[in-house]
């Protein structure tokens, strides 16, 4: 049984399954921008949003991110080198803060990260005060790669075999990129009906209109969203 649409694994989902289900870098970038824009329309308070996108994280990098408000998160750095993704499930037995990991990133998770992304292994935004990488799943893809890569992680001794590293749950809307999947999530999280055709419009990165914004959130306006559009790098007419 799989927690990720289109992903099957004997014993559950792991980062290996997620790596096979993730799209190419540009499709991932576009979908991440769409997710962030839908969230910006639905939820004016940035702190309460699940999905965000910073098109200006640095002069040469963009950052797609998710925070579930309960300690689960992912961050994906997108640059001319490619994409470097980390996910952290605080409930996972693989957490550096859990009883099995002894204060360290789980063995194998960060092994094999290529030189192009090595700087992210010491990036303060991804490490704790002791320099430990706060990560239970890691994936990367250089621009010349034809697939996503992960470290040689072993899951055999973990009791939770359904989603031991949390990657299936945390990256679910990146492996299942349908409007239906987002609406199912959003109606549960925001506890109200969500217009699926408006979601399709935004996930396709079509320019926002007053009608689309109103369909998602009658209290929001295009003017209200101008700063979010700039931060996300969302296309305008």
Secondary structure, DSSP 8 states (H G I E B T S, - for coil): --SSTT---TTS--HHHHHHH---HHHHHHHHHHHHHHHHHH-S-GGG-SEEEETTSSSSEEEEEEE-SSS-EEEEEEETTEEEEEEE-TTSTTSTTSTTTTTS--TTTTTT--GGGGGGGS-GGGB-TT--B--SEEEEEETT-SS-B------TT-S--SSTTSHHHHTHHHHS--HHHHHHHHHHHH-S---HHHHHHHHTT----HHHHHHH-TT--TTTTHHHHHHHT----
